């Protein structure tokens, strides 16, 4: 089943000025839906905290649940690669404190940031005042954040965490449980509106029941179809990616890796996918040992921490295991991943040729095995493990090109 990464649809749009028109229409439609739902009225918004009118909860959860079902159904069908969807990193304690501050502001002012803009756009005075207050708050935060910067960025940091990670459940079951929870909340909210808000809830449009049933059916379908595996994802992109391997466009020369390590504009992460025994014998300084069979455990971290200047270089004794790891990372849409050309063996042949304690093995050696013997298992304490970049002037064709496949984006009410 083909997988069409999200950037296939987004990149062409960025090349045309009418992109702004598309985004403008989406924004207008979003604001229009909020306005007709009553989200531009502070009294209606504040009424949810008194359980008199829970329209806000029902509309927002309907949007959240519908979006969730469509995203993971698209992922199950191979239309969307979920790894390319930006999921904000979890900062637990700052999130709790920020949520409490925003909640108090919501009760007092009757708006969240998004709904205040909707209200201001219809020239409501309270909405305009709230937007101005929010602007002052953003300025004040920027001016005062320095003393608690580390706490704000690091306290309770869990990275890219989803409910699937927290509860160790499959995507389909999480989707179904969230849908059922939302439907229960819809039912409970209408009971509260009837009891506390004295609202007449006797008229129940059949469309709502059809919508609820549709969500449950689609959630069950997501369970039955399942999410694509790394093998299935690779099969869908193998033609293009195999060509890149054959054309040698992703194999970087040891000289380019050495120069990249000295380039302060790049954040180079070296992953040594060999066995721990080979790694302990000899490895490049600062390379992390992640054996091939464990590479999948690192994927969520690499996806979370991808950045515009981050380059990942995989290495094995030759190129075999590193190529297998590269295929997994390509399938999971980890950006800017390369393979060390010739592996550790070629690195040693260049930078360790004069080291008398590192000797080549005579005769044939199986593929992707060390072709050298070592006087001792010194790890990264051989001189060849950390050659000085300025002492080497090697001839190679540069291969590294930075590409960011995901971009942070806002979400939710704010």
Beta strands, then each sheet from edge to edge (+ up, - down):
strand 1: 90-91
strand 2: 157-159
strand 3: 251-252
strand 4: 267-272
strand 5: 288-289
strand 6: 310-315
strand 7: 337-340
strand 8: 358-360
strand 9: 372-374
sheet 1: 1+ 2-
sheet 2: 3+ 7+ 6+ 4+ 5+
sheet 3: 8+ 9-
end
